[in-house]
Amino acid sequence: MGPRRRDRLRQLGAAVLAVWVGCADTQPVGDAGQLDTLSPDGPPAGDTTCASVSEEARQAPAAVLIVLDRSSSMTTNGKWLAAQQAIVKAIDSSPFDNLSLGLLAYPAFSVAAPSCLFLVPQVSCGVSSSPQVPLADSGLLKSQGASGPRREISTWLSTSGPDTTLTDASPGYDALAAAIKALQSHPVDGKRLLLFITDGGFSCTSMSSPPRPGYSDGLCPDWEHPDTVIQLLSQARADAAKPVSTFIVGVPGSDSTGAPQGSYATAPYHMRLALSAYAFAGSPATVPAGCDGKSFSQSGADPKIPCHFDMTVGPFDADALANTIGDIRGKALGCTYALPKVVGKLVVNKDKVNVRITVEGKSTVIPRRLLASDECLIRGCWDYDLVGQVELIGLACTQVKSAKNATVEILVGCMTIVE
């Protein structure tokens, strides 16, 4: 950093909008690449218009609906308990403050069985038309608070369990469709995110109306065609007015290839490939670099690098799943903060906005990037996103998300530093 920029930063003074974004369950970034510590105390040369007005800022608005598989196979290998604990732990972290949160679990109830099942009177193919926990502002109250969606989600998970019938029906398509409808019906001036957690294949196509194509399970054409799911998620993501991004988490059991898993039948294809293709359809911009499971074919093998969050390899427990949910939130929402139109009585001028971050007690003012292609991996920077919100880029975002204690301040009233 040259002396000219250092002098300008030391001179910077402005109104401050602060938002706490510390992640209590993660470790801070080390000294390597640490941003400079600077304390602005005056306006840049030639700019004497700084105002002393402050207001607390909020993270950019968003709606996050968690969709949880509760088919009877989720009773095995501690999957339900891990999911219950992980969801509560994840949403209790501060990055989930001030978001619209909700929960939809499936199947929700039994319905009359199709004629192809003969002696079976009912199957668990029912999906609630609305989430068990409706989308609502999480605010700052955690799951132990007196009210709010985090408390409702925690209560529902602790008092409910997987389906106990012997059919192990899994109406995943209908659950996704209901979740997309709920997200698009919810008023939010921001992103809509669907977080889908499952241990296996989708069934119940013989119960659909109108009928959807399905692979036979020996009696009924019940196994969902993955291409039908891919089309659903692609259309939701591409919706011009209310796009929905979908993130897929496959827990143990979601690595089936058509052979039975214990007493449970599985879909006649590689499930890891299907889930990977779902993830790419639902949010292609956030899949891992080099993932090779972007499309589905029934004869296709497991991807070497899946596009979804695959928890069939490596450790699986509540902590691991909670970390995965946190990763999804970071990938989906990044480091984006709402820019108010007015601070006090001052109308915000987007050419007079600067950003200061404080990580583990060390502060610096970071510049707005000059080029949109600059990823700011060596130094931190910021820019406006497509809808005019403030987004931290590169090292700045990494440090804020990784820190135990971090603040982001939006300084209003002085000419924007661009480098």
VOPAGU-2260 file (C-alpha; in pm, 1 decimal, decimal comma):
REM VOPAGU-2260
SITE   aa  ch    i         X         Y         Z
SITE  MET   A    0       0,0       0,0       0,0
SITE  GLY   A    1     153,6     335,2    -104,9
SITE  PRO   A    2     175,3     645,7     117,2
SITE  ARG   A    3     -88,4     829,1     -87,0
SITE  ARG   A    4    -355,8     571,3     -15,2
SITE  ARG   A    5    -248,7     539,5     347,6
SITE  ASP   A    6    -285,4     916,9     394,9
SITE  ARG   A    7    -629,2     916,7     230,3
SITE  LEU   A    8    -749,0     635,1     451,4
SITE  ARG   A    9    -621,7     801,7     769,3
SITE  GLN   A   10    -809,9    1116,3     669,3
SITE  LEU   A   11   -1138,9     942,9     600,1
SITE  GLY   A   12   -1425,5    1038,5     831,1
SITE  ALA   A   13   -1792,3     961,9     796,1
SITE  ALA   A   14   -2115,9     844,2     948,1
SITE  VAL   A   15   -2108,2     480,9    1052,1
SITE  LEU   A   16   -2356,1     200,6     994,8
SITE  ALA   A   17   -2242,2    -107,0    1187,6
SITE  VAL   A   18   -2355,6    -469,0    1175,4
SITE  TRP   A   19   -2212,2    -751,1    1385,0
SITE  VAL   A   20   -2144,3   -1059,1    1177,9
SITE  GLY   A   21   -1920,6   -1271,0    1401,4
SITE  CYS   A   22   -1931,1   -1648,0    1356,7
SITE  ALA   A   23   -1888,8   -1790,6    1705,2
SITE  ASP   A   24   -1827,9   -2147,8    1597,2
SITE  THR   A   25   -1539,0   -2087,5    1356,3
SITE  GLN   A   26   -1171,8   -2001,0    1386,3
SITE  PRO   A   27   -1014,7   -1669,3    1276,7
SITE  VAL   A   28    -787,7   -1640,2     977,2
SITE  GLY   A   29    -417,7   -1629,3    1067,5
SITE  ASP   A   30    -178,9   -1335,8    1028,1
SITE  ALA   A   31     -91,0   -1425,4     667,6
SITE  GLY   A   32    -268,2   -1181,1     440,4
SITE  GLN   A   33    -409,7    -982,2     735,5
SITE  LEU   A   34    -564,4    -654,2     625,1
SITE  ASP   A   35    -393,8    -332,1     738,7
SITE  THR   A   36    -514,4    -168,3    1059,0
SITE  LEU   A   37    -630,0     188,9     992,9
SITE  SER   A   38    -843,2     436,5    1186,3
SITE  PRO   A   39   -1011,0     699,5     964,0
SITE  ASP   A   40   -1028,6    1042,6    1130,3
SITE  GLY   A   41   -1098,1    1293,3     854,3
SITE  PRO   A   42   -1227,2    1340,0     500,9
SITE  PRO   A   43   -1018,8    1282,1     188,5
SITE  ALA   A   44    -845,1    1589,3      45,5
SITE  GLY   A   45   -1097,7    1820,4    -120,2
SITE  ASP   A   46   -1398,6    1654,3      44,3
SITE  THR   A   47   -1544,8    1846,2     338,0
SITE  THR   A   48   -1899,8    1710,2     317,3
SITE  CYS   A   49   -1875,6    1424,4     571,4
SITE  ALA   A   50   -2174,5    1397,0     802,0
SITE  SER   A   51   -2191,7    1271,3    1160,9
SITE  VAL   A   52   -2490,4    1042,5    1136,2
SITE  SER   A   53   -2506,6     676,3    1237,2
SITE  GLU   A   54   -2750,1     391,2    1211,9
SITE  GLU   A   55   -2725,7      16,8    1270,5
SITE  ALA   A   56   -2724,2    -178,4     944,8
SITE  ARG   A   57   -2872,5    -518,6     869,0
SITE  GLN   A   58   -2760,0    -805,5     655,5
SITE  ALA   A   59   -2922,7    -816,9     315,0
SITE  PRO   A   60   -3274,6    -964,5     337,2
SITE  ALA   A   61   -3322,2   -1327,1     239,0
SITE  ALA   A   62   -3560,1   -1618,1     292,9
SITE  VAL   A   63   -3421,5   -1963,4     378,7
SITE  LEU   A   64   -3654,3   -2264,3     381,9
SITE  ILE   A   65   -3509,5   -2591,7     510,8
SITE  VAL   A   66   -3667,0   -2903,1     357,9
SITE  LEU   A   67   -3598,7   -3219,1     557,7
SITE  ASP   A   68   -3651,2   -3579,8     452,5
SITE  ARG   A   69   -3838,0   -3768,2     727,6
SITE  SER   A   70   -3894,3   -4095,3     542,3
SITE  SER   A   71   -3864,4   -4401,1     766,2
SITE  SER   A   72   -3507,7   -4476,0     652,3
SITE  MET   A   73   -3402,6   -4159,5     838,4
SITE  THR   A   74   -3448,0   -4361,1    1160,3
SITE  THR   A   75   -3130,6   -4558,7    1082,5
SITE  ASN   A   76   -2770,9   -4479,1    1179,5
SITE  GLY   A   77   -2860,1   -4177,2    1392,6
SITE  LYS   A   78   -2950,4   -3966,4    1089,8
SITE  TRP   A   79   -3260,5   -3801,4    1235,2
SITE  LEU   A   80   -3095,6   -3704,2    1562,7
SITE  ALA   A   81   -2793,5   -3564,3    1380,1
SITE  ALA   A   82   -3018,0   -3363,0    1148,8
SITE  GLN   A   83   -3226,1   -3232,6    1439,1
SITE  GLN   A   84   -2922,9   -3116,0    1636,6
SITE  ALA   A   85   -2738,8   -2981,3    1333,4
SITE  ILE   A   86   -3022,9   -2768,3    1204,1
SITE  VAL   A   87   -3073,4   -2601,7    1542,8
SITE  LYS   A   88   -2701,2   -2544,3    1591,7
SITE  ALA   A   89   -2661,9   -2395,8    1244,5
SITE  ILE   A   90   -2956,9   -2157,8    1253,3
SITE  ASP   A   91   -2862,8   -2038,2    1602,2
SITE  SER   A   92   -2538,2   -1890,9    1464,2
SITE  SER   A   93   -2533,5   -1515,9    1401,6
SITE  PRO   A   94   -2517,6   -1538,0    1018,3
SITE  PHE   A   95   -2880,4   -1658,1    1034,9
SITE  ASP   A   96   -2992,1   -1344,9    1222,7
SITE  ASN   A   97   -3250,7   -1124,6    1053,8
SITE  LEU   A   98   -3340,2   -1376,5     783,2
SITE  SER   A   99   -3676,3   -1528,9     706,1
SITE  LEU   A  100   -3650,7   -1890,1     824,1
SITE  GLY   A  101   -3885,8   -2184,8     793,1
SITE  LEU   A  102   -3901,8   -2565,9     789,7
SITE  LEU   A  103   -4086,6   -2813,7     569,6
SITE  ALA   A  104   -4054,7   -3187,2     645,6
SITE  TYR   A  105   -4181,7   -3470,3     427,4
SITE  PRO   A  106   -4374,4   -3696,6     409,7
SITE  ALA   A  107   -4630,2   -3525,7     630,1
SITE  PHE   A  108   -4918,4   -3776,7     625,0
SITE  SER   A  109   -5050,8   -4093,6     462,7
SITE  VAL   A  110   -5285,5   -4108,3     164,8
SITE  ALA   A  111   -5482,1   -4385,4      -5,5
SITE  ALA   A  112   -5249,0   -4620,3    -189,7
SITE  PRO   A  113   -5265,5   -4662,0    -567,5
SITE  SER   A  114   -5431,5   -4969,4    -711,8
SITE  CYS   A  115   -5096,4   -5117,1    -817,6
SITE  LEU   A  116   -5014,2   -5188,9    -449,9
SITE  PHE   A  117   -5312,2   -5427,1    -409,3
SITE  LEU   A  118   -5322,8   -5510,1     -35,4
SITE  VAL   A  119   -5157,6   -5192,5      97,2
SITE  PRO   A  120   -5431,7   -4949,1     207,0
SITE  GLN   A  121   -5221,5   -4633,6     257,1
SITE  VAL   A  122   -4877,8   -4492,5     175,6
SITE  SER   A  123   -4687,8   -4199,3     323,7
SITE  CYS   A  124   -4692,9   -3982,8      13,6
SITE  GLY   A  125   -4863,2   -3675,8     158,9
SITE  VAL   A  126   -4686,6   -3337,8     158,0
SITE  SER   A  127   -4811,0   -3036,9     348,7
SITE  SER   A  128   -4919,1   -2749,4     125,5
SITE  SER   A  129   -4740,3   -2510,1     360,3
SITE  PRO   A  130   -4429,3   -2547,4     579,9
SITE  GLN   A  131   -4469,3   -2693,2     929,0
SITE  VAL   A  132   -4282,0   -2383,5    1046,5
SITE  PRO   A  133   -4385,5   -2093,0     820,5
SITE  LEU   A  134   -4125,2   -1848,2     696,3
SITE  ALA   A  135   -4080,6   -1562,6     942,4
SITE  ASP   A  136   -3813,4   -1311,7    1043,3
SITE  SER   A  137   -3557,8   -1476,9    1271,2
SITE  GLY   A  138   -3453,8   -1145,1    1424,7
SITE  LEU   A  139   -3193,5   -1192,0    1696,8
SITE  LEU   A  140   -3379,8   -1445,0    1912,1
SITE  LYS   A  141   -3221,5   -1792,1    1916,1
SITE  SER   A  142   -3389,6   -2129,2    1958,9
SITE  GLN   A  143   -3406,7   -2082,4    2335,8
SITE  GLY   A  144   -3582,3   -1748,9    2297,7
SITE  ALA   A  145   -3943,3   -1686,1    2390,6
SITE  SER   A  146   -4066,4   -1689,1    2032,7
SITE  GLY   A  147   -3963,4   -1676,4    1670,4
SITE  PRO   A  148   -3899,4   -1928,2    1390,4
SITE  ARG   A  149   -3579,7   -2065,2    1544,8
SITE  ARG   A  150   -3766,1   -2165,7    1857,6
SITE  GLU   A  151   -4049,9   -2311,1    1648,1
SITE  ILE   A  152   -3807,0   -2513,3    1434,2
SITE  SER   A  153   -3628,8   -2646,5    1742,0
SITE  THR   A  154   -3958,1   -2738,1    1908,3
SITE  TRP   A  155   -4094,1   -2910,4    1599,5
SITE  LEU   A  156   -3778,7   -3115,2    1548,6
SITE  SER   A  157   -3761,0   -3221,5    1915,0
SITE  THR   A  158   -4125,9   -3329,0    1926,0
SITE  SER   A  159   -4142,9   -3494,1    1584,4
SITE  GLY   A  160   -3963,9   -3781,6    1420,2
SITE  PRO   A  161   -3935,9   -3976,0    1096,7
SITE  ASP   A  162   -4229,8   -4155,4     940,2
SITE  THR   A  163   -4295,6   -4486,5    1117,9
SITE  THR   A  164   -4484,3   -4670,4     843,9
SITE  LEU   A  165   -4327,1   -4961,2     656,6
SITE  THR   A  166   -4362,9   -4807,7     310,5
SITE  ASP   A  167   -4061,1   -4571,1     334,4
SITE  ALA   A  168   -4230,3   -4342,8      84,6
SITE  SER   A  169   -4033,6   -4032,8     -10,3
SITE  PRO   A  170   -4232,7   -3768,2    -201,4
SITE  GLY   A  171   -3929,5   -3548,8    -262,2
SITE  TYR   A  172   -4056,0   -3389,6    -582,6
SITE  ASP   A  173   -4378,5   -3273,9    -419,6
SITE  ALA   A  174   -4183,6   -3142,5    -120,4
SITE  LEU   A  175   -3956,6   -2939,4    -347,6
SITE  ALA   A  176   -4255,8   -2805,2    -540,6
SITE  ALA   A  177   -4431,7   -2703,7    -216,7
SITE  ALA   A  178   -4115,4   -2537,8     -85,4
SITE  ILE   A  179   -4063,8   -2340,8    -405,9
SITE  LYS   A  180   -4423,5   -2220,8    -392,3
SITE  ALA   A  181   -4383,9   -2115,8     -27,5
SITE  LEU   A  182   -4064,9   -1923,1    -101,7
SITE  GLN   A  183   -4213,3   -1746,9    -402,1
SITE  SER   A  184   -4523,7   -1655,8    -202,5
SITE  HIS   A  185   -4319,2   -1506,6      79,8
SITE  PRO   A  186   -4256,6   -1131,5      51,8
SITE  VAL   A  187   -3883,2   -1065,2      66,4
SITE  ASP   A  188   -3674,1    -807,8    -114,8
SITE  GLY   A  189   -3377,7   -1040,3    -148,1
SITE  LYS   A  190   -3267,7   -1394,5    -224,0
SITE  ARG   A  191   -3483,8   -1704,7    -181,6
SITE  LEU   A  192   -3293,2   -2017,0     -78,3
SITE  LEU   A  193   -3409,2   -2377,4     -50,6
SITE  LEU   A  194   -3188,9   -2607,3     160,8
SITE  PHE   A  195   -3279,8   -2971,5      90,6
SITE  ILE   A  196   -3154,8   -3254,6     318,8
SITE  THR   A  197   -3219,6   -3615,9     214,0
SITE  ASP   A  198   -3090,5   -3971,5     252,7
SITE  GLY   A  199   -3207,6   -4114,3     -76,2
SITE  GLY   A  200   -3436,4   -4144,0    -373,2
SITE  PHE   A  201   -3771,7   -3990,6    -455,4
SITE  SER   A  202   -4082,1   -4205,8    -488,2
SITE  CYS   A  203   -4461,4   -4160,2    -501,2
SITE  THR   A  204   -4485,4   -4071,8    -872,0
SITE  SER   A  205   -4785,5   -4306,2    -914,9
SITE  MET   A  206   -4968,3   -4075,0    -671,6
SITE  SER   A  207   -4898,5   -3756,8    -866,1
SITE  SER   A  208   -5167,5   -3557,7   -1039,8
SITE  PRO   A  209   -5117,8   -3523,2   -1328,2
SITE  PRO   A  210   -4907,4   -3841,2   -1340,8
SITE  ARG   A  211   -4531,0   -3801,6   -1376,8
SITE  PRO   A  212   -4307,7   -4062,9   -1541,1
SITE  GLY   A  213   -4139,1   -4303,2   -1300,6
SITE  TYR   A  214   -3920,3   -4612,6   -1288,8
SITE  SER   A  215   -4086,2   -4929,1   -1160,9
SITE  ASP   A  216   -4026,3   -5050,5    -806,2
SITE  GLY   A  217   -4159,0   -5394,3    -903,9
SITE  LEU   A  218   -4523,3   -5305,7    -846,9
SITE  CYS   A  219   -4571,4   -4937,9    -933,6
SITE  PRO   A  220   -4388,4   -4681,6   -1151,2
SITE  ASP   A  221   -4291,1   -4500,8    -833,6
SITE  TRP   A  222   -3924,3   -4401,6    -860,1
SITE  GLU   A  223   -3897,9   -4042,7    -979,7
SITE  HIS   A  224   -3725,1   -3964,4   -1308,9
SITE  PRO   A  225   -3440,2   -3729,4   -1203,2
SITE  ASP   A  226   -3481,4   -3526,5   -1522,3
SITE  THR   A  227   -3826,1   -3421,5   -1393,3
SITE  VAL   A  228   -3670,2   -3289,8   -1072,4
SITE  ILE   A  229   -3393,6   -3115,3   -1266,0
SITE  GLN   A  230   -3653,9   -2934,5   -1476,4
SITE  LEU   A  231   -3842,8   -2822,7   -1163,2
SITE  LEU   A  232   -3530,1   -2679,0    -999,3
SITE  SER   A  233   -3402,9   -2516,6   -1318,9
SITE  GLN   A  234   -3732,5   -2339,2   -1374,8
SITE  ALA   A  235   -3741,3   -2214,9   -1015,3
SITE  ARG   A  236   -3386,6   -2078,8   -1041,3
SITE  ALA   A  237   -3457,5   -1907,2   -1373,3
SITE  ASP   A  238   -3784,6   -1746,8   -1262,0
SITE  ALA   A  239   -3763,7   -1385,3   -1375,5
SITE  ALA   A  240   -3957,1   -1236,2   -1085,2
SITE  LYS   A  241   -3887,8   -1461,2    -784,0
SITE  PRO   A  242   -3593,6   -1696,6    -847,5
SITE  VAL   A  243   -3524,7   -1974,7    -597,5
SITE  SER   A  244   -3176,7   -2121,8    -552,1
SITE  THR   A  245   -3169,3   -2482,5    -428,8
SITE  PHE   A  246   -2887,4   -2647,6    -233,1
SITE  ILE   A  247   -2874,3   -3025,2    -190,0
SITE  VAL   A  248   -2728,9   -3215,3     108,0
SITE  GLY   A  249   -2702,7   -3593,1      77,4
SITE  VAL   A  250   -2663,4   -3764,8     415,4
SITE  PRO   A  251   -2562,5   -4132,4     461,4
SITE  GLY   A  252   -2785,8   -4355,8     254,2
SITE  SER   A  253   -2787,1   -4119,4     -42,2
SITE  ASP   A  254   -2509,0   -4315,5    -212,9
SITE  SER   A  255   -2739,7   -4597,4    -327,4
SITE  THR   A  256   -2705,0   -4757,5    -671,3
SITE  GLY   A  257   -3024,0   -4964,6    -698,1
SITE  ALA   A  258   -2943,9   -5244,0    -454,6
SITE  PRO   A  259   -3138,9   -5265,7    -124,5
SITE  GLN   A  260   -2992,0   -5091,4     179,7
SITE  GLY   A  261   -3091,8   -5320,2     463,7
SITE  SER   A  262   -3468,4   -5354,1     445,3
SITE  TYR   A  263   -3507,6   -5046,0     224,8
SITE  ALA   A  264   -3534,1   -5051,5    -153,6
SITE  THR   A  265   -3346,0   -4787,2    -351,2
SITE  ALA   A  266   -3396,7   -4609,6    -682,2
SITE  PRO   A  267   -3259,9   -4785,5    -993,0
SITE  TYR   A  268   -2977,3   -4540,1   -1059,5
SITE  HIS   A  269   -2678,0   -4384,0    -887,2
SITE  MET   A  270   -2829,0   -4149,9    -631,3
SITE  ARG   A  271   -2511,2   -3944,2    -588,5
SITE  LEU   A  272   -2527,4   -3859,9    -958,8
SITE  ALA   A  273   -2894,7   -3761,1    -934,7
SITE  LEU   A  274   -2838,2   -3536,5    -630,4
SITE  SER   A  275   -2534,2   -3382,1    -795,8
SITE  ALA   A  276   -2738,6   -3295,8   -1104,0
SITE  TYR   A  277   -3011,3   -3149,6    -880,4
SITE  ALA   A  278   -2754,5   -2924,7    -713,2
SITE  PHE   A  279   -2620,2   -2800,3   -1045,6
SITE  ALA   A  280   -2970,8   -2728,9   -1171,3
SITE  GLY   A  281   -3062,8   -2548,7    -850,1
SITE  SER   A  282   -2757,8   -2323,6    -811,0
SITE  PRO   A  283   -2487,9   -2366,7   -1078,1
SITE  ALA   A  284   -2301,6   -2054,9    -966,5
SITE  THR   A  285   -2214,7   -2204,4    -626,3
SITE  VAL   A  286   -2118,0   -2564,9    -708,1
SITE  PRO   A  287   -1757,5   -2676,6    -644,4
SITE  ALA   A  288   -1507,7   -2599,6    -917,9
SITE  GLY   A  289   -1460,2   -2902,8   -1139,1
SITE  CYS   A  290   -1767,2   -3093,4   -1021,9
SITE  ASP   A  291   -1851,4   -3351,7   -1286,6
SITE  GLY   A  292   -2204,3   -3459,1   -1194,7
SITE  LYS   A  293   -2386,8   -3180,6   -1377,0
SITE  SER   A  294   -2626,9   -3396,4   -1576,3
SITE  PHE   A  295   -2807,6   -3725,3   -1521,3
SITE  SER   A  296   -2842,2   -4051,8   -1709,5
SITE  GLN   A  297   -2975,6   -4376,4   -1566,3
SITE  SER   A  298   -2659,9   -4559,8   -1671,8
SITE  GLY   A  299   -2430,2   -4290,5   -1532,4
SITE  ALA   A  300   -2184,9   -4364,6   -1250,6
SITE  ASP   A  301   -2113,9   -4170,2    -932,8
SITE  PRO   A  302   -1939,9   -3838,4    -999,1
SITE  LYS   A  303   -1576,2   -3807,4    -895,5
SITE  ILE   A  304   -1645,7   -3456,8    -768,5
SITE  PRO   A  305   -2016,6   -3419,8    -686,4
SITE  CYS   A  306   -2188,2   -3085,3    -724,9
SITE  HIS   A  307   -2399,0   -3131,8    -411,1
SITE  PHE   A  308   -2291,0   -3144,9     -45,7
SITE  ASP   A  309   -2214,4   -3515,5     -22,9
SITE  MET   A  310   -2199,9   -3643,5     335,7
SITE  THR   A  311   -2184,0   -4013,2     243,7
SITE  VAL   A  312   -1804,5   -3992,0     263,3
SITE  GLY   A  313   -1608,2   -3866,0     560,1
SITE  PRO   A  314   -1748,7   -3802,6     907,0
SITE  PHE   A  315   -2119,8   -3758,7     960,8
SITE  ASP   A  316   -2255,4   -3619,9    1284,0
SITE  ALA   A  317   -2441,7   -3315,0    1406,8
SITE  ASP   A  318   -2131,9   -3094,4    1399,1
SITE  ALA   A  319   -2038,3   -3196,3    1045,8
SITE  LEU   A  320   -2390,5   -3135,1     919,7
SITE  ALA   A  321   -2414,9   -2802,4    1102,3
SITE  ASN   A  322   -2091,0   -2690,9     937,2
SITE  THR   A  323   -2230,1   -2792,8     598,3
SITE  ILE   A  324   -2545,4   -2588,5     656,0
SITE  GLY   A  325   -2326,3   -2293,5     753,5
SITE  ASP   A  326   -2120,9   -2338,2     436,0
SITE  ILE   A  327   -2437,0   -2329,0     229,2
SITE  ARG   A  328   -2547,1   -2006,4     390,5
SITE  GLY   A  329   -2207,0   -1853,8     313,2
SITE  LYS   A  330   -2207,5   -1970,7     -48,9
SITE  ALA   A  331   -2563,4   -1859,0    -105,3
SITE  LEU   A  332   -2564,1   -1518,4      61,8
SITE  GLY   A  333   -2193,7   -1438,0      72,9
SITE  CYS   A  334   -2105,4   -1115,5     251,2
SITE  THR   A  335   -2384,0    -884,8     140,4
SITE  TYR   A  336   -2529,2    -599,3     343,0
SITE  ALA   A  337   -2826,9    -376,1     280,8
SITE  LEU   A  338   -2753,4     -15,1     189,0
SITE  PRO   A  339   -3014,7     217,9     340,9
SITE  LYS   A  340   -3150,4     507,0     138,2
SITE  VAL   A  341   -3144,0     751,0     427,8
SITE  VAL   A  342   -2925,0     773,1     739,2
SITE  GLY   A  343   -3079,3    1008,8     989,0
SITE  LYS   A  344   -3175,8    1300,3     766,7
SITE  LEU   A  345   -2896,4    1237,3     518,1
SITE  VAL   A  346   -2986,8    1084,3     181,8
SITE  VAL   A  347   -2715,1     829,7     102,3
SITE  ASN   A  348   -2507,7     912,5    -204,1
SITE  LYS   A  349   -2363,2     590,7    -350,2
SITE  ASP   A  350   -2055,7     785,5    -464,3
SITE  LYS   A  351   -1986,9     874,2    -100,3
SITE  VAL   A  352   -1986,2     534,8      65,4
SITE  ASN   A  353   -1683,7     355,8     214,3
SITE  VAL   A  354   -1647,7      30,9     406,5
SITE  ARG   A  355   -1445,2     -47,5     717,3
SITE  ILE   A  356   -1409,8    -395,6     863,3
SITE  THR   A  357   -1286,5    -488,1    1208,4
SITE  VAL   A  358   -1159,7    -843,7    1249,6
SITE  GLU   A  359   -1051,7    -963,2    1595,3
SITE  GLY   A  360   -1007,0    -600,0    1702,8
SITE  LYS   A  361    -805,0    -487,1    1398,1
SITE  SER   A  362    -969,5    -231,9    1169,3
SITE  THR   A  363    -914,8    -123,5     812,1
SITE  VAL   A  364   -1097,9      71,9     547,3
SITE  ILE   A  365   -1110,6    -132,8     229,1
SITE  PRO   A  366   -1149,7      21,2    -117,9
SITE  ARG   A  367   -1423,3     -35,3    -368,1
SITE  ARG   A  368   -1271,4    -240,8    -650,1
SITE  LEU   A  369   -1190,9     -59,4    -971,8
SITE  LEU   A  370   -1247,1    -361,3   -1199,0
SITE  ALA   A  371   -1536,5    -606,6   -1170,6
SITE  SER   A  372   -1293,8    -885,5   -1262,7
SITE  ASP   A  373   -1078,9    -820,0    -954,0
SITE  GLU   A  374   -1141,0   -1105,4    -706,7
SITE  CYS   A  375    -944,1    -925,0    -431,8
SITE  LEU   A  376    -783,3   -1246,2    -307,6
SITE  ILE   A  377    -465,5   -1075,2    -183,2
SITE  ARG   A  378    -632,4    -773,1     -26,9
SITE  GLY   A  379    -990,2    -706,7      70,8
SITE  CYS   A  380   -1227,1    -492,8    -132,6
SITE  TRP   A  381   -1597,5    -434,4    -181,2
SITE  ASP   A  382   -1843,8    -347,2    -455,9
SITE  TYR   A  383   -2213,1    -296,8    -519,2
SITE  ASP   A  384   -2399,7    -609,1    -628,2
SITE  LEU   A  385   -2659,5    -617,8    -906,3
SITE  VAL   A  386   -2930,6    -473,0    -683,6
SITE  GLY   A  387   -2714,9    -204,1    -523,6
SITE  GLN   A  388   -2625,8    -373,4    -196,2
SITE  VAL   A  389   -2277,0    -366,3     -45,5
SITE  GLU   A  390   -2084,8    -691,0     -96,9
SITE  LEU   A  391   -1745,4    -777,1      53,1
SITE  ILE   A  392   -1512,9    -940,6    -198,2
SITE  GLY   A  393   -1223,9   -1187,0    -166,2
SITE  LEU   A  394   -1007,5   -1167,1     144,5
SITE  ALA   A  395   -1243,4    -925,6     320,4
SITE  CYS   A  396   -1534,6   -1168,9     294,4
SITE  THR   A  397   -1319,4   -1465,4     396,4
SITE  GLN   A  398   -1192,0   -1291,0     707,9
SITE  VAL   A  399   -1530,2   -1164,2     821,4
SITE  LYS   A  400   -1695,0   -1506,0     779,4
SITE  SER   A  401   -1405,9   -1686,6     950,3
SITE  ALA   A  402   -1365,6   -1459,8    1251,5
SITE  LYS   A  403   -1500,8   -1519,9    1599,6
SITE  ASN   A  404   -1564,2   -1146,9    1627,3
SITE  ALA   A  405   -1601,9    -914,1    1331,5
SITE  THR   A  406   -1787,7    -597,0    1239,5
SITE  VAL   A  407   -1863,1    -435,8     908,6
SITE  GLU   A  408   -1916,3     -60,6     900,9
SITE  ILE   A  409   -2053,4     136,9     610,2
SITE  LEU   A  410   -1910,5     489,5     620,0
SITE  VAL   A  411   -2140,2     744,0     461,8
SITE  GLY   A  412   -2065,4    1099,1     352,3
SITE  CYS   A  413   -1713,7    1099,5     200,6
SITE  MET   A  414   -1600,4    1029,8    -154,4
SITE  THR   A  415   -1564,6     656,7    -223,1
SITE  ILE   A  416   -1208,8     524,2    -235,8
SITE  VAL   A  417   -1173,2     316,2    -554,1
SITE  GLU   A  418    -861,9     111,1    -626,5
